[in-house]
Amino acid sequence: MLGTPHKHNAQYYLIGKVLGANVDKFNREFGMQTVTRGGFRYSFNTFKNEDLREIQLSLIEGELLQAAGRARVIREEAEVAIYSNLPLRMTDRFEPAIQRDFQASSKAAEK
């Protein structure tokens, strides 16, 4: 799987409004934030408003988990690679892109 399935921000606002979150026009700042969630600490392009952030991250996480589950790894011998900037707890290996790219360039330099 390649990418992170973001939805339009208006969807997050509407869901937040229905759930009673404060989503007025002064509380919608969006940008790169440091997020601590699920045992990970990472940078993610998300809302400063914690309610909107949780809505966004929960929806994205659900989409990624559903897509990974389509491989039927319980019934079939399969491996799923997820290339996303949202870390998931469903893996036995997590390699940040910078680390993976550094290792690949180091191996190439050795040859």
URSUL-V356536 format. One record per residue. N is the residue number from 1. RES is the residue in one letter. OMEGA is omega as a letter, one per 30 degrees, with the letter a starting at -180 (NA if undefined). NEAR is the number of other ideal C-beta (glycine too) atoms within 8 Angstrom. D_LAST is the distance of its C-alpha to the last C-alpha in Angstrom with 2 decimals. Layout:
n=N res=RES omega=OMEGA near=NEAR d_last=D_LAST
n=N res=RES omega=OMEGA near=NEAR d_last=D_LAST
//
This chain:
n=1 res=M omega=a near=10 d_last=29.93
n=2 res=L omega=l near=3 d_last=28.88
n=3 res=G omega=a near=6 d_last=30.85
n=4 res=T omega=a near=8 d_last=33.73
n=5 res=P omega=l near=8 d_last=37.20
n=6 res=H omega=l near=5 d_last=39.22
n=7 res=K omega=l near=9 d_last=42.86
n=8 res=H omega=a near=4 d_last=45.02
n=9 res=N omega=l near=8 d_last=46.27
n=10 res=A omega=l near=6 d_last=49.84
n=11 res=Q omega=l near=8 d_last=49.32
n=12 res=Y omega=l near=13 d_last=48.41
n=13 res=Y omega=a near=11 d_last=51.45
n=14 res=L omega=l near=8 d_last=53.77
n=15 res=I omega=l near=10 d_last=52.62
n=16 res=G omega=l near=13 d_last=52.95
n=17 res=K omega=l near=9 d_last=56.42
n=18 res=V omega=a near=6 d_last=57.55
n=19 res=L omega=l near=8 d_last=56.33
n=20 res=G omega=l near=4 d_last=58.15
n=21 res=A omega=l near=10 d_last=55.26
n=22 res=N omega=a near=6 d_last=55.92
n=23 res=V omega=l near=11 d_last=54.23
n=24 res=D omega=a near=6 d_last=56.45
n=25 res=K omega=l near=4 d_last=55.06
n=26 res=F omega=a near=4 d_last=54.55
n=27 res=N omega=a near=8 d_last=52.43
n=28 res=R omega=a near=12 d_last=49.64
n=29 res=E omega=a near=7 d_last=47.04
n=30 res=F omega=l near=8 d_last=43.59
n=31 res=G omega=a near=6 d_last=40.22
n=32 res=M omega=a near=5 d_last=37.16
n=33 res=Q omega=l near=11 d_last=38.41
n=34 res=T omega=a near=6 d_last=37.05
n=35 res=V omega=l near=12 d_last=38.05
n=36 res=T omega=a near=5 d_last=38.58
n=37 res=R omega=l near=6 d_last=39.24
n=38 res=G omega=a near=6 d_last=38.64
n=39 res=G omega=l near=4 d_last=37.03
n=40 res=F omega=l near=9 d_last=34.37
n=41 res=R omega=a near=5 d_last=34.40
n=42 res=Y omega=l near=9 d_last=32.68
n=43 res=S omega=a near=7 d_last=33.29
n=44 res=F omega=l near=10 d_last=34.92
n=45 res=N omega=a near=6 d_last=36.91
n=46 res=T omega=a near=10 d_last=40.31
n=47 res=F omega=l near=12 d_last=43.91
n=48 res=K omega=l near=8 d_last=45.20
n=49 res=N omega=a near=13 d_last=48.18
n=50 res=E omega=l near=7 d_last=47.33
n=51 res=D omega=l near=11 d_last=49.48
n=52 res=L omega=l near=15 d_last=47.78
n=53 res=R omega=a near=13 d_last=44.34
n=54 res=E omega=l near=8 d_last=45.16
n=55 res=I omega=a near=13 d_last=46.51
n=56 res=Q omega=a near=13 d_last=43.41
n=57 res=L omega=l near=13 d_last=40.92
n=58 res=S omega=l near=8 d_last=43.06
n=59 res=L omega=l near=11 d_last=43.26
n=60 res=I omega=l near=13 d_last=39.53
n=61 res=E omega=l near=10 d_last=38.78
n=62 res=G omega=l near=8 d_last=41.35
n=63 res=E omega=a near=9 d_last=39.84
n=64 res=L omega=l near=15 d_last=36.33
n=65 res=L omega=l near=10 d_last=37.81
n=66 res=Q omega=a near=8 d_last=39.92
n=67 res=A omega=l near=9 d_last=37.08
n=68 res=A omega=l near=13 d_last=34.92
n=69 res=G omega=l near=8 d_last=38.00
n=70 res=R omega=l near=6 d_last=38.35
n=71 res=A omega=l near=8 d_last=35.54
n=72 res=R omega=a near=8 d_last=38.07
n=73 res=V omega=l near=10 d_last=35.59
n=74 res=I omega=a near=4 d_last=38.61
n=75 res=R omega=a near=4 d_last=39.82
n=76 res=E omega=l near=7 d_last=36.69
n=77 res=E omega=a near=2 d_last=33.36
n=78 res=A omega=l near=7 d_last=31.23
n=79 res=E omega=a near=4 d_last=28.66
n=80 res=V omega=l near=8 d_last=29.16
n=81 res=A omega=l near=5 d_last=26.52
n=82 res=I omega=l near=9 d_last=28.25
n=83 res=Y omega=a near=7 d_last=26.65
n=84 res=S omega=l near=9 d_last=29.38
n=85 res=N omega=l near=7 d_last=30.02
n=86 res=L omega=a near=11 d_last=32.80
n=87 res=P omega=l near=7 d_last=31.75
n=88 res=L omega=l near=12 d_last=33.73
n=89 res=R omega=a near=6 d_last=34.90
n=90 res=M omega=a near=5 d_last=34.47
n=91 res=T omega=l near=7 d_last=30.89
n=92 res=D omega=a near=2 d_last=29.44
n=93 res=R omega=l near=4 d_last=26.20
n=94 res=F omega=a near=6 d_last=25.97
n=95 res=E omega=l near=6 d_last=22.82
n=96 res=P omega=a near=6 d_last=23.63
n=97 res=A omega=a near=8 d_last=21.70
n=98 res=I omega=l near=6 d_last=20.51
n=99 res=Q omega=a near=8 d_last=19.04
n=100 res=R omega=l near=9 d_last=17.38
n=101 res=D omega=l near=8 d_last=15.96
n=102 res=F omega=l near=8 d_last=14.73
n=103 res=Q omega=a near=8 d_last=12.98
n=104 res=A omega=a near=8 d_last=11.31
n=105 res=S omega=l near=8 d_last=10.25
n=106 res=S omega=l near=8 d_last=9.08
n=107 res=K omega=l near=8 d_last=6.81
n=108 res=A omega=a near=7 d_last=5.50
n=109 res=A omega=l near=6 d_last=5.50
n=110 res=E omega=a near=5 d_last=3.82
n=111 res=K omega=NA near=4 d_last=0.00
//
